[in-house]
Amino acid sequence: LLAAIERYLKVDHDAEYRELERRVNYMIRAMSRIPGLKAETHVPPIANHVPHLRLTWEKDAFDFNAGQVARKMMEGDPPIAISRRGERLLHVSVWMMRPGEHEIVARRLEEVFKGV
């Protein structure tokens, strides 16, 4: 507990937040190249109050739902867990990712949505 408090007091929280925004923006740019897919930043109002990637799409844009996307992501290489929030709504948390992992997740999401 002491180590966690000491780390919290030493961290540049503004810099950490900017890094999370950078990761989400990278993913938004990658997902925005896919017709029918809407990618945006979402900051939950309470828990994990940091930038997340939110993906939504209309039923006629793709013939799969959020559960199927989440399953394909887990079955891929590497397996990636993402949060399904609705029939056509996904949230991707970037705050637990190591440097560069957001690029891997974006690539895998592109593969799933493009049917590669």
ABEGO torsion letter per residue (X at the ends): XAAAAAAAAABBAAAAAAAAAAAAAAAAAAAAABBGBBBBBBBBABBGBBBBBBBBBBAAABABBAAAAAAAAAABOBBBBBBBABAABBBBBAAABBBGAAAAAAAAAAAAAAGX
